[in-house]
Amino acid sequence: MVVKACKVCSYLTEDKKCPACGSDDLSSRWKGEVMIVDPEKSETAKKLGITKPGRYALAVD
């Protein structure tokens, strides 16, 4: 299955709808990825505005 990135929150998923924010606006065109385990302790998550754990794309087209 193809991994797609949510255009709203950048969450990476194989589903047809984003499990993080509920959007169905997904793209198969994305670059880079980051895994966030604990968003409250992660400086990267804070800089990217990520509040839920998971895999995220760094850039989404």
PESUL-V849857 format. One record per residue. N is the residue number from 1. RES is the residue in one letter. PHI is phi in radians with two decimals (none if undefined). Layout:
# PESUL-V849857
((N	RES	PHI) (N	RES	PHI))
This chain:
# PESUL-V849857
((1	M	none) (2	V	-1.49) (3	V	-1.47) (4	K	-2.10) (5	A	-1.91) (6	C	-1.25) (7	K	-1.30) (8	V	-1.53) (9	C	-2.11) (10	S	1.28) (11	Y	-1.11) (12	L	-1.64) (13	T	-2.63) (14	E	-1.77) (15	D	-1.34) (16	K	-1.53) (17	K	-2.40) (18	C	-1.20) (19	P	-1.27) (20	A	-1.46) (21	C	-2.14) (22	G	1.55) (23	S	-1.23) (24	D	-1.91) (25	D	-1.58) (26	L	-1.97) (27	S	-2.31) (28	S	-1.55) (29	R	-1.82) (30	W	-2.56) (31	K	-2.34) (32	G	1.14) (33	E	-2.64) (34	V	-2.39) (35	M	-1.85) (36	I	-1.88) (37	V	-1.66) (38	D	-2.30) (39	P	-1.05) (40	E	-1.25) (41	K	-1.77) (42	S	-1.58) (43	E	-1.19) (44	T	-1.08) (45	A	-1.05) (46	K	-1.10) (47	K	-1.17) (48	L	-1.58) (49	G	1.32) (50	I	-1.58) (51	T	-2.06) (52	K	-2.12) (53	P	-1.14) (54	G	2.59) (55	R	-1.67) (56	Y	-2.30) (57	A	-1.40) (58	L	-1.46) (59	A	-2.53) (60	V	-2.21) (61	D	-1.68))
